[in-house]
Structures are given as C-alpha cells and as structure tokens.
Amino acid sequence: MQRTLALVFVSFLSAFAGAAPAVAQDDPPRDDIILPGENVDLEEFMWTKRPLVVFADSPADPRYVQQMEYINERLDDLALRDVVVLTDTERGADTALRRELRPRGFMLVLIGKDGTIYLRKPLPWSVREISRVIDKLPMRQQEVRERRGGES
C-alpha cells in the first residue's frame, strides 16, 4: 500500500514538474522593459514594442517617482502588452526623445507600435489606466484575437 501511494505521489510530482516549464515559457519576459531614453531612436521599436516615455526635469520629481512606482508594481502587465518604458530625466539634455516629443516638466507619452502618439499626460497614471488605453488600440485587439485563436 505504501509503495503504491509512493508511486502515485511520484507520478503526480513528475506530471506537475513537467507542466511547470510550459507555464513559465508563456510568461512574458521582463528583461529590458525599463531603459534610459538618452540614446534611443523610436524607430528601433517600430512594429515590435509600444514605447511608454516618462519625462521629468529630475529623477527626484515626485511625479516621476510616483510614475516609476506604478510601473515597477506591474511590470508583467506592461510586458504582456509589449511595452518598453523609456525614461528621460535630464532637463537640459538634447536627446532625440526630447526634440521629437517636446516635454515640459513631467510628461507621460504612450506611442503605439505604428509610431502614433496615443496618450500624453502631465500627471502620473496607473498601469491599469495605461493598460486600458492599450487594450482599446486596434493592433492590441488583433493581438489578443490571434492569441486566442492560437490557444484553441
């Protein structure tokens, strides 16, 4: 009886262990989600990522600190939506991001995979609010449909 229970237990564990890697592979990667924006060209993300640009005049700006807290709390949600966060906290820097987007103090900018600016906000937004905007985009809706079709 004990031997049978042991075999059942071992079988259960091996089945469970075999399923674990499949779940881990489905999780979105979290590497390189937050990048410094100083030497970034938005063209490199075209059709592959949705840049979320966070500008501030200083890394000590309370709005910047709050926004980065929101982002760090829900990195998985952003990774799932192919978001890359670009930060620029050098007020006087002459970066391509600052020339192209022209921030004034703190600014949050969401750019679609097609390069379209979908959101500009002067205050921090939660990842939940940002995700809602992304999820309404036609390209994101297509990605969700394709994912559902692939799972069937």
Solvent accessible surface area in square Angstrom, and as a share of the most:
residue,aa,sasa,rsa
1,M,176,0.79
2,Q,155,0.69
3,R,194,0.71
4,T,80,0.47
5,L,103,0.51
6,A,51,0.40
7,L,112,0.56
8,V,92,0.53
9,F,121,0.51
10,V,91,0.52
11,S,67,0.43
12,F,130,0.54
13,L,83,0.41
14,S,68,0.44
15,A,70,0.54
16,F,132,0.55
17,A,60,0.46
18,G,54,0.52
19,A,54,0.42
20,A,51,0.39
21,P,71,0.44
22,A,57,0.44
23,V,97,0.56
24,A,64,0.50
25,Q,148,0.66
26,D,120,0.62
27,D,84,0.44
28,P,34,0.21
29,P,104,0.65
30,R,123,0.45
31,D,120,0.62
32,D,108,0.56
33,I,11,0.06
34,I,58,0.30
35,L,47,0.23
36,P,85,0.53
37,G,0,0.00
38,E,97,0.43
39,N,137,0.70
40,V,17,0.10
41,D,80,0.41
42,L,26,0.13
43,E,116,0.52
44,E,110,0.50
45,F,19,0.08
46,M,63,0.28
47,W,154,0.54
48,T,82,0.48
49,K,77,0.33
50,R,2,0.01
51,P,4,0.02
52,L,0,0.00
53,V,0,0.00
54,V,0,0.00
55,F,0,0.00
56,A,0,0.00
57,D,50,0.26
58,S,41,0.27
59,P,82,0.51
60,A,81,0.62
61,D,18,0.09
62,P,106,0.67
63,R,97,0.35
64,Y,28,0.11
65,V,66,0.38
66,Q,65,0.29
67,Q,0,0.00
68,M,23,0.10
69,E,85,0.38
70,Y,66,0.25
71,I,0,0.00
72,N,78,0.40
73,E,132,0.59
74,R,102,0.37
75,L,23,0.12
76,D,71,0.37
77,D,34,0.17
78,L,0,0.00
79,A,11,0.09
80,L,65,0.32
81,R,32,0.12
82,D,43,0.22
83,V,2,0.01
84,V,4,0.02
85,V,0,0.00
86,L,0,0.00
87,T,20,0.12
88,D,7,0.04
89,T,23,0.13
90,E,103,0.46
91,R,174,0.63
92,G,78,0.75
93,A,36,0.28
94,D,110,0.57
95,T,12,0.07
96,A,43,0.34
97,L,1,0.00
98,R,27,0.10
99,R,130,0.48
100,E,111,0.50
101,L,2,0.01
102,R,188,0.68
103,P,21,0.13
104,R,221,0.80
105,G,20,0.19
106,F,4,0.02
107,M,20,0.09
108,L,0,0.00
109,V,0,0.00
110,L,0,0.00
111,I,6,0.03
112,G,4,0.04
113,K,19,0.08
114,D,51,0.26
115,G,38,0.36
116,T,62,0.36
117,I,69,0.35
118,Y,82,0.31
119,L,17,0.09
120,R,108,0.40
121,K,58,0.25
122,P,84,0.53
123,L,106,0.53
124,P,32,0.20
125,W,55,0.19
126,S,34,0.22
127,V,3,0.02
128,R,138,0.51
129,E,71,0.32
130,I,0,0.00
131,S,9,0.06
132,R,128,0.47
133,V,34,0.20
134,I,0,0.00
135,D,50,0.26
136,K,149,0.63
137,L,16,0.08
138,P,98,0.62
139,M,61,0.27
140,R,12,0.05
141,Q,79,0.35
142,Q,89,0.39
143,E,35,0.16
144,V,40,0.23
145,R,147,0.54
146,E,109,0.49
147,R,118,0.43
148,R,162,0.59
149,G,54,0.52
150,G,68,0.65
151,E,133,0.60
152,S,133,0.86
